[in-house]
């Protein structure tokens, strides 16, 4: 059998061991050290964010964001429905209530019209506003972020920008994760860059980052002994993983260029098929194309292609099942326009690893066209 082609495997830069060795040489292998500081500084330099905090994963980052924004039990948090559960599970950690909003077709991300209509309705009927909004940039592609942020500011709603999948993506030359009150990045093993597991909060609000830093290190008060006036979490990134992250950030542009090349390869090679639709890119934006995602004409076709690829030892994956369709959220409120439900049924993520060869891409394309 041919060597397995994975969806989006890790791709090392080759310089990671130098930073790992530095951590060993300094004997700082836990959550402090020059790599952690250097990783945060490099994130700020790349994205233009004023402040950054490195933590163990992006879900922890979102949890901290909700906590520092004051989200508490029975508060309501608006969120993208078409996303991974890690984006929204922290709402439950805070015993708050999720309210899911469906996608638009021009970006596949949260629909600003649905958002605005719901906020107008609440204003008119004197219904309590949400405590925050979590907006996801899906599969590395920018949501209609400028419009969404403008709507939220009008109603004084803090925003959390889930840029876990979109590191390096831009809208009008401004980086994803830097539009909202707080931005979140992921460095999970399958992301465009990885620290094996890791996340980052960014914000222009220093006080929010200070609060998140305090909570991420067990909320230890400023005493020689361990003194706690509230509880926190063991959420900081280790110096070892941060070293991997520095080396990965050194090749971000290279990785984005390769991801975008892979997308264009698929689009060109599959252009003869009139039954395949690719994820769009909104005007004035440049996505990182973390995963190349497509829609087939129906569920049966999608499944036939997915199974054919798997039979040839090639990994693919259906698009995210919307959160408002998930059993765990069966009692949650939502606004649906059927967009994400349709995309879930018809959509597939194609192998998009930046170390894929052209011959491997041709293998994938041939199977799709043959079926």
ZATITI-451548 format. One record per residue (C-alpha): residue number from 1; residue in one letter; z, x, y. Coordinates in pm, whole numbers, plus 50000, padded with zeros to 5 digits. Each point is the difference from the previous one (the first is absolute). Layout:
<atoms>
ATOM   nupa   vexlum       Z       X       Y
ATOM    NUM        A       Z       X       Y
...
</atoms>
This chain:
<atoms>
ATOM   nupa   vexlum       Z       X       Y
ATOM      1        X   50000   50000   50000
ATOM      2        X   49928   50114   50354
ATOM      3        X   50288   50135   50210
ATOM      4        X   50185   49712   50167
ATOM      5        X   49912   49924   50361
ATOM      6        X   50308   49879   50185
ATOM      7        X   50006   49768   50298
ATOM      8        X   50152   50241   50253
ATOM      9        X   50178   50297   49842
ATOM     10        X   50188   50269   50194
ATOM     11        X   49787   50279   50146
ATOM     12        X   50186   50316   50095
ATOM     13        X   49886   50220   50288
ATOM     14        X   50090   50327   49828
ATOM     15        X   50259   50101   50258
ATOM     16        X   50290   49787   49877
ATOM     17        X   50173   50274   49800
ATOM     18        X   50037   50219   50309
ATOM     19        X   50214   49735   50172
ATOM     20        X   50192   49922   49681
ATOM     21        X   50077   50371   49962
ATOM     22        X   50122   50009   50361
ATOM     23        X   50249   49726   49917
ATOM     24        X   50125   50199   49703
ATOM     25        X   50019   50319   50204
ATOM     26        X   50208   49822   50263
ATOM     27        X   50202   49826   49725
ATOM     28        X   49950   49665   50172
ATOM     29        X   49870   49766   49732
ATOM     30        X   50170   49675   50099
ATOM     31        X   49946   49782   50307
ATOM     32        X   50026   50266   50270
ATOM     33        X   49797   50312   50068
ATOM     34        X   49704   50137   50190
ATOM     35        X   49745   49811   49789
ATOM     36        X   50150   49662   50089
ATOM     37        X   49999   50089   50369
ATOM     38        X   49651   50149   49975
ATOM     39        X   49865   49695   49818
ATOM     40        X   50133   49763   50266
ATOM     41        X   49859   50219   50277
ATOM     42        X   49658   50010   49834
ATOM     43        X   49996   49620   49962
ATOM     44        X   50071   49967   50372
ATOM     45        X   49732   50255   50090
ATOM     46        X   49735   49823   49793
ATOM     47        X   50076   49638   50089
ATOM     48        X   50126   50041   50357
ATOM     49        X   50323   49818   49915
ATOM     50        X   50296   50120   50209
ATOM     51        X   50258   49992   49722
ATOM     52        X   49992   50017   49619
ATOM     53        X   50244   49973   49708
ATOM     54        X   49914   50111   49645
ATOM     55        X   50150   49790   49720
ATOM     56        X   49970   49955   49624
ATOM     57        X   49725   49736   50006
ATOM     58        X   49830   49746   50224
ATOM     59        X   50200   49708   49860
ATOM     60        X   50319   50174   50111
ATOM     61        X   49835   50057   50339
ATOM     62        X   49926   49628   50040
ATOM     63        X   50357   49918   49894
ATOM     64        X   50135   50233   50268
ATOM     65        X   49760   49850   50254
ATOM     66        X   50127   49648   49929
ATOM     67        X   50359   50116   50019
ATOM     68        X   49966   50176   50337
ATOM     69        X   49812   49701   50143
ATOM     70        X   50299   49785   49917
ATOM     71        X   49847   49790   49722
ATOM     72        X   50286   49836   49814
ATOM     73        X   50081   49727   49750
ATOM     74        X   49797   49681   50050
ATOM     75        X   49785   50155   50273
ATOM     76        X   49628   49935   49958
ATOM     77        X   49745   50281   49978
ATOM     78        X   49626   49935   50026
ATOM     79        X   49787   50221   49775
ATOM     80        X   49649   50056   49870
ATOM     81        X   49954   49811   49674
ATOM     82        X   49714   50217   49874
ATOM     83        X   50199   50315   49926
ATOM     84        X   50209   50192   49745
ATOM     85        X   50351   49871   49933
ATOM     86        X   50156   50321   50135
ATOM     87        X   49897   49882   50347
ATOM     88        X   50213   49688   49983
ATOM     89        X   50273   50052   49739
ATOM     90        X   50231   50150   50268
ATOM     91        X   50010   49656   50163
ATOM     92        X   50189   49888   49691
ATOM     93        X   50225   50308   50014
ATOM     94        X   50121   49867   50335
ATOM     95        X   50039   49648   49857
ATOM     96        X   49747   49886   50257
ATOM     97        X   49717   49751   49948
ATOM     98        X   49633   50102   49978
ATOM     99        X   49729   49788   50157
ATOM    100        X   49655   50108   49882
ATOM    101        X   49678   49989   50201
ATOM    102        X   49656   50011   49841
ATOM    103        X   49706   50227   50084
ATOM    104        X   49685   49972   50206
ATOM    105        X   49661   50080   49854
ATOM    106        X   49895   50256   50259
ATOM    107        X   50276   50247   49912
ATOM    108        X   50162   49858   49681
ATOM    109        X   50328   50053   50186
ATOM    110        X   50243   49760   50169
ATOM    111        X   49818   49727   50191
ATOM    112        X   50104   50010   50368
ATOM    113        X   49885   49642   50056
ATOM    114        X   50233   49869   49728
ATOM    115        X   50281   50208   50149
ATOM    116        X   49942   49875   50352
ATOM    117        X   49967   49636   49895
ATOM    118        X   50331   50012   49814
ATOM    119        X   50181   50161   50293
ATOM    120        X   49854   49744   50240
ATOM    121        X   50115   49721   49771
ATOM    122        X   50351   50140   49988
ATOM    123        X   50013   50039   50374
ATOM    124        X   49882   49642   50053
ATOM    125        X   50244   49856   49745
ATOM    126        X   50291   50228   50100
ATOM    127        X   50014   50159   49654
ATOM    128        X   50173   50335   49962
ATOM    129        X   49766   50299   50026
ATOM    130        X   49983   50272   49732
ATOM    131        X   50224   50304   50038
ATOM    132        X   49709   50237   49928
ATOM    133        X   49645   50028   49864
ATOM    134        X   49889   50239   49724
ATOM    135        X   49626   50062   50028
ATOM    136        X   49812   50187   49725
ATOM    137        X   49680   50202   50048
ATOM    138        X   49842   49927   49663
ATOM    139        X   49827   50268   49790
ATOM    140        X   49987   50238   50296
ATOM    141        X   49814   49762   50231
ATOM    142        X   50132   49895   50340
ATOM    143        X   50114   49644   50065
ATOM    144        X   49910   49835   50332
ATOM    145        X   50300   50191   50131
ATOM    146        X   49947   49976   50374
ATOM    147        X   49983   49621   49990
ATOM    148        X   50297   49970   49763
ATOM    149        X   50224   50226   50209
ATOM    150        X   49905   49812   50317
ATOM    151        X   50096   49668   49839
ATOM    152        X   50334   50136   49879
ATOM    153        X   50085   50148   50338
ATOM    154        X   49934   49665   50163
ATOM    155        X   50272   49848   49782
ATOM    156        X   50229   50308   50005
ATOM    157        X   49969   50057   49626
ATOM    158        X   50062   50360   49880
ATOM    159        X   49727   50132   49770
ATOM    160        X   50005   50225   49696
ATOM    161        X   49663   50154   49927
ATOM    162        X   49961   50062   49628
ATOM    163        X   49753   50286   50009
ATOM    164        X   50097   50113   49648
ATOM    165        X   49636   49991   49889
ATOM    166        X   49838   50095   50331
ATOM    167        X   50125   50344   50101
ATOM    168        X   49738   50151   50231
ATOM    169        X   49818   49673   50071
ATOM    170        X   49936   49925   50367
ATOM    171        X   49923   49713   50236
ATOM    172        X   49853   50103   50336
ATOM    173        X   50103   50359   49916
ATOM    174        X   50367   49901   49958
ATOM    175        X   50156   50059   49659
ATOM    176        X   50118   49725   49770
ATOM    177        X   50379   49981   49996
ATOM    178        X   50031   50074   50373
ATOM    179        X   49923   49657   50147
ATOM    180        X   50314   49817   49887
ATOM    181        X   50370   50028   50077
ATOM    182        X   50035   50203   49679
ATOM    183        X   49729   50141   49775
ATOM    184        X   50023   50087   49631
ATOM    185        X   49802   50249   49787
ATOM    186        X   50006   50051   49623
ATOM    187        X   49960   50324   49807
ATOM    188        X   50012   49847   49652
ATOM    189        X   49809   50174   49722
ATOM    190        X   49690   49783   50039
ATOM    191        X   49967   50012   50379
ATOM    192        X   49744   50202   50196
ATOM    193        X   50269   50270   50033
ATOM    194        X   50307   50027   49780
ATOM    195        X   50343   50163   49987
ATOM    196        X   50034   49848   49647
ATOM    197        X   50218   49736   50162
ATOM    198        X   50079   49973   50368
ATOM    199        X   49975   49800   50318
ATOM    200        X   50025   50041   50376
ATOM    201        X   50114   49780   50290
ATOM    202        X   49844   50064   50340
ATOM    203        X   50084   49846   50336
ATOM    204        X   49989   50070   50370
ATOM    205        X   50353   49857   50019
ATOM    206        X   50239   50290   49946
ATOM    207        X   50305   49774   49966
ATOM    208        X   49844   49815   49706
ATOM    209        X   49920   50326   49822
ATOM    210        X   50354   50129   50067
ATOM    211        X   50142   49684   49843
ATOM    212        X   49767   50028   49701
ATOM    213        X   50090   50368   49952
ATOM    214        X   50371   49911   50005
ATOM    215        X   49957   49723   49744
ATOM    216        X   49774   50214   49779
ATOM    217        X   50278   50257   49947
ATOM    218        X   50273   49759   49879
ATOM    219        X   50104   49902   50355
ATOM    220        X   50245   50289   50027
ATOM    221        X   50186   49996   50332
ATOM    222        X   50056   50315   50204
ATOM    223        X   50314   50132   49828
ATOM    224        X   50075   50312   49797
ATOM    225        X   50094   49773   49710
ATOM    226        X   49793   49708   49877
ATOM    227        X   50064   49703   50228
ATOM    228        X   49799   49677   49990
ATOM    229        X   50010   49702   50233
ATOM    230        X   49697   49845   49827
ATOM    231        X   49801   50061   49684
ATOM    232        X   49677   50192   49972
ATOM    233        X   49766   50135   49734
ATOM    234        X   49899   50323   49831
ATOM    235        X   49646   49975   50135
ATOM    236        X   49910   50344   50140
ATOM    237        X   49705   50199   49865
ATOM    238        X   50081   50328   49825
ATOM    239        X   49901   50338   50139
ATOM    240        X   49791   50063   49688
ATOM    241        X   49790   49686   50040
ATOM    242        X   49963   50059   50373
ATOM    243        X   49848   50339   49920
ATOM    244        X   49738   49830   49786
ATOM    245        X   49942   49762   50290
ATOM    246        X   49933   50278   50251
ATOM    247        X   49734   50148   49775
ATOM    248        X   49845   49658   49946
ATOM    249        X   49985   49924   50371
ATOM    250        X   49801   50320   50049
ATOM    251        X   49706   49835   49819
ATOM    252        X   50024   49644   50136
ATOM    253        X   49663   50007   50180
ATOM    254        X   49834   50146   49692
ATOM    255        X   50144   49727   49779
ATOM    256        X   49896   49721   50238
ATOM    257        X   49647   50139   50017
ATOM    258        X   49980   50004   49619
ATOM    259        X   50138   49646   49967
ATOM    260        X   49746   49874   50250
ATOM    261        X   49721   50188   49820
ATOM    262        X   50102   49835   49672
ATOM    263        X   49985   49658   50166
ATOM    264        X   49651   50069   50138
ATOM    265        X   49886   50131   49661
ATOM    266        X   50107   49677   49830
ATOM    267        X   49853   49784   50274
ATOM    268        X   49664   50174   49985
ATOM    269        X   49984   50017   49621
ATOM    270        X   50096   49632   49959
ATOM    271        X   49791   49870   50289
ATOM    272        X   49737   49861   49763
ATOM    273        X   50250   49742   49878
ATOM    274        X   50021   49701   50232
ATOM    275        X   50316   49881   49825
ATOM    276        X   50229   50283   50112
ATOM    277        X   50181   49990   50335
ATOM    278        X   50192   50297   50142
ATOM    279        X   50315   49991   50211
ATOM    280        X   49901   49993   50368
ATOM    281        X   50112   50227   50281
ATOM    282        X   50082   49831   50331
ATOM    283        X   49822   50124   50317
ATOM    284        X   50153   50304   50175
ATOM    285        X   50189   50099   49685
ATOM    286        X   49966   50280   49746
ATOM    287        X   50178   49933   49672
ATOM    288        X   50106   50268   49754
ATOM    289        X   49838   49799   49714
ATOM    290        X   50299   50078   49776
ATOM    291        X   49843   49784   49731
ATOM    292        X   49646   49869   49988
ATOM    293        X   50039   49628   49944
ATOM    294        X   49731   49746   49917
ATOM    295        X   49957   49629   49940
ATOM    296        X   49788   49865   49714
ATOM    297        X   49849   49652   49989
ATOM    298        X   50281   49853   49790
ATOM    299        X   50305   50074   49785
ATOM    300        X   49800   50019   49676
ATOM    301        X   49773   50270   50141
ATOM    302        X   50297   50192   50137
ATOM    303        X   50174   49999   49664
ATOM    304        X   49684   50092   49812
ATOM    305        X   49954   50305   50222
ATOM    306        X   50367   50100   49983
ATOM    307        X   50008   49982   49621
ATOM    308        X   49670   50186   49970
ATOM    309        X   50136   50282   50213
ATOM    310        X   50322   50011   49796
ATOM    311        X   49798   50015   49677
ATOM    312        X   49843   50317   50143
ATOM    313        X   50342   50146   50085
ATOM    314        X   49966   49926   50371
ATOM    315        X   50289   49848   50193
ATOM    316        X   49940   49718   50247
ATOM    317        X   50237   49733   50130
ATOM    318        X   49986   49645   50138
ATOM    319        X   50083   49966   50369
ATOM    320        X   50360   49921   50088
ATOM    321        X   50121   49661   49888
ATOM    322        X   50112   49831   50324
ATOM    323        X   50374   49981   50051
ATOM    324        X   49993   49622   50051
ATOM    325        X   49863   49971   49644
ATOM    326        X   50269   50220   49844
ATOM    327        X   50267   49830   49786
ATOM    328        X   50277   50191   50176
ATOM    329        X   49898   49835   50328
ATOM    330        X   49936   49650   49863
ATOM    331        X   50243   49851   50253
ATOM    332        X   49874   50198   50301
ATOM    333        X   49815   49834   50287
ATOM    334        X   49643   50108   50076
ATOM    335        X   49680   49920   50185
ATOM    336        X   49698   50032   49772
ATOM    337        X   49631   49959   50069
ATOM    338        X   49896   50099   49643
ATOM    339        X   49849   50331   50117
ATOM    340        X   50234   50232   49811
ATOM    341        X   50007   49771   49694
ATOM    342        X   49622   50020   49975
ATOM    343        X   50000   50376   50049
ATOM    344        X   50265   50045   49732
ATOM    345        X   49786   49810   49749
ATOM    346        X   49673   50173   50087
ATOM    347        X   50111   50343   50115
ATOM    348        X   50022   50338   49831
ATOM    349        X   50118   50346   50107
ATOM    350        X   49761   50271   49881
ATOM    351        X   50097   50358   49910
ATOM    352        X   50031   50188   50329
ATOM    353        X   50174   50329   49927
ATOM    354        X   49908   50279   50240
ATOM    355        X   49950   50241   49710
ATOM    356        X   49735   49778   49837
ATOM    357        X   49666   50165   49934
ATOM    358        X   49665   49844   50081
ATOM    359        X   49928   49970   49628
ATOM    360        X   50321   49803   49951
ATOM    361        X   49903   49766   50281
ATOM    362        X   49660   49952   49837
ATOM    363        X   50175   49908   49674
ATOM    364        X   50191   49725   50177
ATOM    365        X   49691   49869   50178
ATOM    366        X   49790   49994   49682
ATOM    367        X   50257   49789   49815
ATOM    368        X   50023   49752   50289
ATOM    369        X   49623   49963   50027
ATOM    370        X   49953   49975   49621
ATOM    371        X   50244   49709   49986
</atoms>
